[in-house]
């Protein structure tokens, strides 16, 4: 993680992904969405979230993949 870039909250991730915070918490708790645990809080590394999005874009570009879903 780049030290100059602060961690995101679930609300930040939801805004970035244009989804709900409930969706973010659900996928973070199941391990589908990368997160870090700090003192009982879930936080998200922006670079990890961006990489996760790119991986899902690549997967959805494969023949037979379902492009309408963000996650697992």
Jmol script that loads the backbone (N, CA, C; Angstrom):
load data "model"
ATOM      1  N   UNK A   1       0.843  -1.185   0.000  1.00  0.00           N
ATOM      2  CA  UNK A   1       0.000   0.000   0.000  1.00  0.00           C
ATOM      3  C   UNK A   1       0.879   1.237   0.000  1.00  0.00           C
ATOM      4  N   UNK A   2       0.524   2.196  -0.783  1.00  0.00           N
ATOM      5  CA  UNK A   2       1.210   3.481  -0.812  1.00  0.00           C
ATOM      6  C   UNK A   2       0.821   4.240   0.449  1.00  0.00           C
ATOM      7  N   UNK A   3       1.807   4.582   1.258  1.00  0.00           N
ATOM      8  CA  UNK A   3       1.542   5.230   2.557  1.00  0.00           C
ATOM      9  C   UNK A   3       0.837   6.577   2.394  1.00  0.00           C
ATOM     10  N   UNK A   4       0.999   7.216   1.235  1.00  0.00           N
ATOM     11  CA  UNK A   4       0.351   8.512   1.017  1.00  0.00           C
ATOM     12  C   UNK A   4      -1.135   8.371   0.703  1.00  0.00           C
ATOM     13  N   UNK A   5      -1.565   7.169   0.396  1.00  0.00           N
ATOM     14  CA  UNK A   5      -2.971   6.928   0.075  1.00  0.00           C
ATOM     15  C   UNK A   5      -3.643   6.280   1.277  1.00  0.00           C
ATOM     16  N   UNK A   6      -4.620   6.953   1.845  1.00  0.00           N
ATOM     17  CA  UNK A   6      -5.257   6.440   3.050  1.00  0.00           C
ATOM     18  C   UNK A   6      -6.208   5.286   2.730  1.00  0.00           C
ATOM     19  N   UNK A   7      -6.497   4.507   3.733  1.00  0.00           N
ATOM     20  CA  UNK A   7      -7.428   3.390   3.587  1.00  0.00           C
ATOM     21  C   UNK A   7      -8.841   3.910   3.376  1.00  0.00           C
ATOM     22  N   UNK A   8      -9.628   3.130   2.657  1.00  0.00           N
ATOM     23  CA  UNK A   8     -11.023   3.471   2.410  1.00  0.00           C
ATOM     24  C   UNK A   8     -11.921   2.801   3.431  1.00  0.00           C
ATOM     25  N   UNK A   9     -13.055   3.423   3.684  1.00  0.00           N
ATOM     26  CA  UNK A   9     -14.119   2.816   4.474  1.00  0.00           C
ATOM     27  C   UNK A   9     -15.050   2.058   3.515  1.00  0.00           C
ATOM     28  N   UNK A  10     -15.972   1.312   4.078  1.00  0.00           N
ATOM     29  CA  UNK A  10     -16.959   0.609   3.251  1.00  0.00           C
ATOM     30  C   UNK A  10     -17.774   1.608   2.427  1.00  0.00           C
ATOM     31  N   UNK A  11     -18.042   2.751   2.989  1.00  0.00           N
ATOM     32  CA  UNK A  11     -18.788   3.785   2.259  1.00  0.00           C
ATOM     33  C   UNK A  11     -17.987   4.276   1.046  1.00  0.00           C
ATOM     34  N   UNK A  12     -16.668   4.445   1.227  1.00  0.00           N
ATOM     35  CA  UNK A  12     -15.810   4.852   0.110  1.00  0.00           C
ATOM     36  C   UNK A  12     -15.827   3.805  -0.996  1.00  0.00           C
ATOM     37  N   UNK A  13     -15.709   2.531  -0.603  1.00  0.00           N
ATOM     38  CA  UNK A  13     -15.703   1.440  -1.576  1.00  0.00           C
ATOM     39  C   UNK A  13     -17.051   1.378  -2.292  1.00  0.00           C
ATOM     40  N   UNK A  14     -18.136   1.513  -1.536  1.00  0.00           N
ATOM     41  CA  UNK A  14     -19.470   1.485  -2.136  1.00  0.00           C
ATOM     42  C   UNK A  14     -19.629   2.603  -3.159  1.00  0.00           C
ATOM     43  N   UNK A  15     -19.127   3.786  -2.844  1.00  0.00           N
ATOM     44  CA  UNK A  15     -19.209   4.897  -3.789  1.00  0.00           C
ATOM     45  C   UNK A  15     -18.376   4.612  -5.037  1.00  0.00           C
ATOM     46  N   UNK A  16     -17.185   4.068  -4.845  1.00  0.00           N
ATOM     47  CA  UNK A  16     -16.304   3.739  -5.962  1.00  0.00           C
ATOM     48  C   UNK A  16     -16.929   2.685  -6.873  1.00  0.00           C
ATOM     49  N   UNK A  17     -17.535   1.665  -6.276  1.00  0.00           N
ATOM     50  CA  UNK A  17     -18.144   0.572  -7.042  1.00  0.00           C
ATOM     51  C   UNK A  17     -19.588   0.847  -7.448  1.00  0.00           C
ATOM     52  N   UNK A  18     -20.132   1.938  -6.940  1.00  0.00           N
ATOM     53  CA  UNK A  18     -21.536   2.295  -7.186  1.00  0.00           C
ATOM     54  C   UNK A  18     -22.470   1.165  -6.743  1.00  0.00           C
ATOM     55  N   UNK A  19     -22.277   0.768  -5.495  1.00  0.00           N
ATOM     56  CA  UNK A  19     -23.087  -0.279  -4.894  1.00  0.00           C
ATOM     57  C   UNK A  19     -23.415   0.139  -3.460  1.00  0.00           C
ATOM     58  N   UNK A  20     -24.050  -0.722  -2.710  1.00  0.00           N
ATOM     59  CA  UNK A  20     -24.420  -0.387  -1.335  1.00  0.00           C
ATOM     60  C   UNK A  20     -23.318  -0.791  -0.349  1.00  0.00           C
ATOM     61  N   UNK A  21     -23.319  -0.161   0.810  1.00  0.00           N
ATOM     62  CA  UNK A  21     -22.373  -0.563   1.850  1.00  0.00           C
ATOM     63  C   UNK A  21     -22.698  -1.971   2.334  1.00  0.00           C
ATOM     64  N   UNK A  22     -23.958  -2.361   2.303  1.00  0.00           N
ATOM     65  CA  UNK A  22     -24.345  -3.727   2.687  1.00  0.00           C
ATOM     66  C   UNK A  22     -23.649  -4.738   1.776  1.00  0.00           C
ATOM     67  N   UNK A  23     -23.630  -4.467   0.480  1.00  0.00           N
ATOM     68  CA  UNK A  23     -22.956  -5.349  -0.478  1.00  0.00           C
ATOM     69  C   UNK A  23     -21.465  -5.421  -0.156  1.00  0.00           C
ATOM     70  N   UNK A  24     -20.853  -4.282   0.124  1.00  0.00           N
ATOM     71  CA  UNK A  24     -19.417  -4.232   0.443  1.00  0.00           C
ATOM     72  C   UNK A  24     -19.127  -5.060   1.689  1.00  0.00           C
ATOM     73  N   UNK A  25     -19.891  -4.851   2.759  1.00  0.00           N
ATOM     74  CA  UNK A  25     -19.660  -5.610   3.994  1.00  0.00           C
ATOM     75  C   UNK A  25     -19.872  -7.110   3.781  1.00  0.00           C
ATOM     76  N   UNK A  26     -20.890  -7.467   3.017  1.00  0.00           N
ATOM     77  CA  UNK A  26     -21.153  -8.877   2.764  1.00  0.00           C
ATOM     78  C   UNK A  26     -19.967  -9.529   2.057  1.00  0.00           C
ATOM     79  N   UNK A  27     -19.502  -8.920   0.987  1.00  0.00           N
ATOM     80  CA  UNK A  27     -18.413  -9.512   0.210  1.00  0.00           C
ATOM     81  C   UNK A  27     -17.079  -9.444   0.940  1.00  0.00           C
ATOM     82  N   UNK A  28     -16.893  -8.455   1.778  1.00  0.00           N
ATOM     83  CA  UNK A  28     -15.682  -8.407   2.607  1.00  0.00           C
ATOM     84  C   UNK A  28     -15.715  -9.522   3.648  1.00  0.00           C
ATOM     85  N   UNK A  29     -16.881  -9.767   4.225  1.00  0.00           N
ATOM     86  CA  UNK A  29     -16.981 -10.796   5.266  1.00  0.00           C
ATOM     87  C   UNK A  29     -16.838 -12.206   4.708  1.00  0.00           C
ATOM     88  N   UNK A  30     -17.205 -12.402   3.442  1.00  0.00           N
ATOM     89  CA  UNK A  30     -17.055 -13.719   2.833  1.00  0.00           C
ATOM     90  C   UNK A  30     -15.683 -13.916   2.195  1.00  0.00           C
ATOM     91  N   UNK A  31     -14.880 -12.857   2.163  1.00  0.00           N
ATOM     92  CA  UNK A  31     -13.549 -12.953   1.590  1.00  0.00           C
ATOM     93  C   UNK A  31     -13.490 -12.692   0.101  1.00  0.00           C
ATOM     94  N   UNK A  32     -14.616 -12.368  -0.489  1.00  0.00           N
ATOM     95  CA  UNK A  32     -14.660 -12.081  -1.921  1.00  0.00           C
ATOM     96  C   UNK A  32     -13.994 -10.755  -2.244  1.00  0.00           C
ATOM     97  N   UNK A  33     -14.145  -9.793  -1.367  1.00  0.00           N
ATOM     98  CA  UNK A  33     -13.605  -8.454  -1.550  1.00  0.00           C
ATOM     99  C   UNK A  33     -12.442  -8.263  -0.578  1.00  0.00           C
ATOM    100  N   UNK A  34     -11.268  -7.858  -1.059  1.00  0.00           N
ATOM    101  CA  UNK A  34     -10.112  -7.734  -0.169  1.00  0.00           C
ATOM    102  C   UNK A  34     -10.278  -6.602   0.847  1.00  0.00           C
ATOM    103  N   UNK A  35      -9.938  -6.902   2.097  1.00  0.00           N
ATOM    104  CA  UNK A  35     -10.011  -5.892   3.142  1.00  0.00           C
ATOM    105  C   UNK A  35      -8.965  -6.184   4.214  1.00  0.00           C
ATOM    106  N   UNK A  36      -8.756  -5.215   5.075  1.00  0.00           N
ATOM    107  CA  UNK A  36      -7.883  -5.399   6.232  1.00  0.00           C
ATOM    108  C   UNK A  36      -8.704  -5.123   7.480  1.00  0.00           C
ATOM    109  N   UNK A  37      -8.348  -5.798   8.553  1.00  0.00           N
ATOM    110  CA  UNK A  37      -9.039  -5.616   9.823  1.00  0.00           C
ATOM    111  C   UNK A  37      -8.122  -4.820  10.741  1.00  0.00           C
ATOM    112  N   UNK A  38      -8.620  -3.696  11.233  1.00  0.00           N
ATOM    113  CA  UNK A  38      -7.861  -2.847  12.137  1.00  0.00           C
ATOM    114  C   UNK A  38      -8.722  -2.510  13.344  1.00  0.00           C
ATOM    115  N   UNK A  39      -8.327  -3.016  14.489  1.00  0.00           N
ATOM    116  CA  UNK A  39      -9.025  -2.700  15.749  1.00  0.00           C
ATOM    117  C   UNK A  39     -10.529  -2.904  15.633  1.00  0.00           C
ATOM    118  N   UNK A  40     -10.931  -3.992  14.999  1.00  0.00           N
ATOM    119  CA  UNK A  40     -12.353  -4.295  14.880  1.00  0.00           C
ATOM    120  C   UNK A  40     -13.059  -3.620  13.717  1.00  0.00           C
ATOM    121  N   UNK A  41     -12.333  -2.869  12.925  1.00  0.00           N
ATOM    122  CA  UNK A  41     -12.925  -2.189  11.775  1.00  0.00           C
ATOM    123  C   UNK A  41     -12.428  -2.820  10.491  1.00  0.00           C
ATOM    124  N   UNK A  42     -13.266  -2.809   9.477  1.00  0.00           N
ATOM    125  CA  UNK A  42     -12.839  -3.236   8.139  1.00  0.00           C
ATOM    126  C   UNK A  42     -12.438  -1.997   7.362  1.00  0.00           C
ATOM    127  N   UNK A  43     -11.254  -2.061   6.793  1.00  0.00           N
ATOM    128  CA  UNK A  43     -10.783  -0.990   5.929  1.00  0.00           C
ATOM    129  C   UNK A  43     -10.288  -1.611   4.639  1.00  0.00           C
ATOM    130  N   UNK A  44     -10.183  -0.800   3.609  1.00  0.00           N
ATOM    131  CA  UNK A  44      -9.897  -1.293   2.278  1.00  0.00           C
ATOM    132  C   UNK A  44      -8.758  -0.499   1.666  1.00  0.00           C
ATOM    133  N   UNK A  45      -7.795  -1.219   1.083  1.00  0.00           N
ATOM    134  CA  UNK A  45      -6.694  -0.563   0.383  1.00  0.00           C
ATOM    135  C   UNK A  45      -7.182  -0.206  -1.022  1.00  0.00           C
ATOM    136  N   UNK A  46      -7.156   1.077  -1.360  1.00  0.00           N
ATOM    137  CA  UNK A  46      -7.641   1.483  -2.686  1.00  0.00           C
ATOM    138  C   UNK A  46      -6.980   0.708  -3.827  1.00  0.00           C
ATOM    139  N   UNK A  47      -5.680   0.477  -3.733  1.00  0.00           N
ATOM    140  CA  UNK A  47      -4.994  -0.259  -4.808  1.00  0.00           C
ATOM    141  C   UNK A  47      -5.501  -1.695  -4.911  1.00  0.00           C
ATOM    142  N   UNK A  48      -5.837  -2.317  -3.782  1.00  0.00           N
ATOM    143  CA  UNK A  48      -6.360  -3.686  -3.793  1.00  0.00           C
ATOM    144  C   UNK A  48      -7.765  -3.717  -4.399  1.00  0.00           C
ATOM    145  N   UNK A  49      -8.568  -2.712  -4.100  1.00  0.00           N
ATOM    146  CA  UNK A  49      -9.922  -2.642  -4.668  1.00  0.00           C
ATOM    147  C   UNK A  49      -9.841  -2.422  -6.176  1.00  0.00           C
ATOM    148  N   UNK A  50      -8.942  -1.532  -6.608  1.00  0.00           N
ATOM    149  CA  UNK A  50      -8.782  -1.300  -8.048  1.00  0.00           C
ATOM    150  C   UNK A  50      -8.305  -2.571  -8.759  1.00  0.00           C
ATOM    151  N   UNK A  51      -7.372  -3.292  -8.143  1.00  0.00           N
ATOM    152  CA  UNK A  51      -6.875  -4.550  -8.727  1.00  0.00           C
ATOM    153  C   UNK A  51      -7.986  -5.582  -8.789  1.00  0.00           C
ATOM    154  N   UNK A  52      -8.828  -5.623  -7.752  1.00  0.00           N
ATOM    155  CA  UNK A  52      -9.961  -6.547  -7.716  1.00  0.00           C
ATOM    156  C   UNK A  52     -10.923  -6.244  -8.878  1.00  0.00           C
ATOM    157  N   UNK A  53     -11.185  -4.955  -9.099  1.00  0.00           N
ATOM    158  CA  UNK A  53     -12.067  -4.559 -10.201  1.00  0.00           C
ATOM    159  C   UNK A  53     -11.460  -4.988 -11.534  1.00  0.00           C
ATOM    160  N   UNK A  54     -10.174  -4.728 -11.724  1.00  0.00           N
ATOM    161  CA  UNK A  54      -9.520  -5.102 -12.979  1.00  0.00           C
ATOM    162  C   UNK A  54      -9.555  -6.613 -13.198  1.00  0.00           C
ATOM    163  N   UNK A  55      -9.346  -7.385 -12.142  1.00  0.00           N
ATOM    164  CA  UNK A  55      -9.406  -8.845 -12.261  1.00  0.00           C
ATOM    165  C   UNK A  55     -10.801  -9.297 -12.675  1.00  0.00           C
ATOM    166  N   UNK A  56     -11.829  -8.647 -12.125  1.00  0.00           N
ATOM    167  CA  UNK A  56     -13.196  -9.009 -12.491  1.00  0.00           C
ATOM    168  C   UNK A  56     -13.550  -8.545 -13.893  1.00  0.00           C
ATOM    169  N   UNK A  57     -12.974  -7.434 -14.325  1.00  0.00           N
ATOM    170  CA  UNK A  57     -13.186  -6.990 -15.712  1.00  0.00           C
ATOM    171  C   UNK A  57     -12.578  -8.007 -16.674  1.00  0.00           C
ATOM    172  N   UNK A  58     -11.370  -8.454 -16.366  1.00  0.00           N
ATOM    173  CA  UNK A  58     -10.697  -9.434 -17.218  1.00  0.00           C
ATOM    174  C   UNK A  58     -11.481 -10.741 -17.255  1.00  0.00           C
ATOM    175  N   UNK A  59     -11.973 -11.155 -16.096  1.00  0.00           N
ATOM    176  CA  UNK A  59     -12.748 -12.404 -16.024  1.00  0.00           C
ATOM    177  C   UNK A  59     -14.047 -12.277 -16.810  1.00  0.00           C
ATOM    178  N   UNK A  60     -14.676 -11.114 -16.754  1.00  0.00           N
ATOM    179  CA  UNK A  60     -15.950 -10.942 -17.459  1.00  0.00           C
ATOM    180  C   UNK A  60     -15.750 -10.832 -18.963  1.00  0.00           C
ATOM    181  N   UNK A  61     -14.519 -10.551 -19.400  1.00  0.00           N
ATOM    182  CA  UNK A  61     -14.232 -10.460 -20.828  1.00  0.00           C
ATOM    183  C   UNK A  61     -14.033 -11.834 -21.462  1.00  0.00           C
ATOM    184  N   UNK A  62     -13.829 -12.856 -20.610  1.00  0.00           N
ATOM    185  CA  UNK A  62     -13.652 -14.210 -21.136  1.00  0.00           C
ATOM    186  C   UNK A  62     -14.973 -14.729 -21.692  1.00  0.00           C
ATOM    187  N   UNK A  63     -14.901 -15.508 -22.755  1.00  0.00           N
ATOM    188  CA  UNK A  63     -16.126 -16.085 -23.325  1.00  0.00           C
ATOM    189  C   UNK A  63     -16.883 -16.919 -22.278  1.00  0.00           C
ATOM    190  N   UNK A  64     -18.180 -16.728 -22.231  1.00  0.00           N
ATOM    191  CA  UNK A  64     -19.026 -17.494 -21.319  1.00  0.00           C
ATOM    192  C   UNK A  64     -19.129 -16.897 -19.931  1.00  0.00           C
ATOM    193  N   UNK A  65     -18.385 -15.824 -19.645  1.00  0.00           N
ATOM    194  CA  UNK A  65     -18.432 -15.203 -18.313  1.00  0.00           C
ATOM    195  C   UNK A  65     -19.655 -14.297 -18.233  1.00  0.00           C
ATOM    196  N   UNK A  66     -20.166 -14.149 -17.028  1.00  0.00           N
ATOM    197  CA  UNK A  66     -21.318 -13.279 -16.783  1.00  0.00           C
ATOM    198  C   UNK A  66     -20.805 -11.890 -16.456  1.00  0.00           C
ATOM    199  N   UNK A  67     -20.947 -10.940 -17.347  1.00  0.00           N
ATOM    200  CA  UNK A  67     -20.390  -9.599 -17.192  1.00  0.00           C
ATOM    201  C   UNK A  67     -21.202  -8.721 -16.247  1.00  0.00           C
ATOM    202  N   UNK A  68     -22.402  -9.114 -15.873  1.00  0.00           N
ATOM    203  CA  UNK A  68     -23.252  -8.253 -15.077  1.00  0.00           C
ATOM    204  C   UNK A  68     -23.024  -8.347 -13.580  1.00  0.00           C
ATOM    205  N   UNK A  69     -22.133  -9.179 -13.118  1.00  0.00           N
ATOM    206  CA  UNK A  69     -21.945  -9.370 -11.682  1.00  0.00           C
ATOM    207  C   UNK A  69     -20.585  -8.871 -11.230  1.00  0.00           C
ATOM    208  N   UNK A  70     -20.553  -8.188 -10.089  1.00  0.00           N
ATOM    209  CA  UNK A  70     -19.287  -7.710  -9.545  1.00  0.00           C
ATOM    210  C   UNK A  70     -18.558  -8.759  -8.734  1.00  0.00           C
ATOM    211  N   UNK A  71     -19.253  -9.673  -8.164  1.00  0.00           N
ATOM    212  CA  UNK A  71     -18.528 -10.567  -7.272  1.00  0.00           C
ATOM    213  C   UNK A  71     -19.181 -11.892  -7.033  1.00  0.00           C
ATOM    214  N   UNK A  72     -18.405 -12.703  -6.309  1.00  0.00           N
ATOM    215  CA  UNK A  72     -18.620 -14.062  -5.996  1.00  0.00           C
ATOM    216  C   UNK A  72     -19.864 -14.508  -5.472  1.00  0.00           C
TER     217      UNK A  72
END
end "model"
wireframe off; spacefill off
backbone 0.3
color backbone group
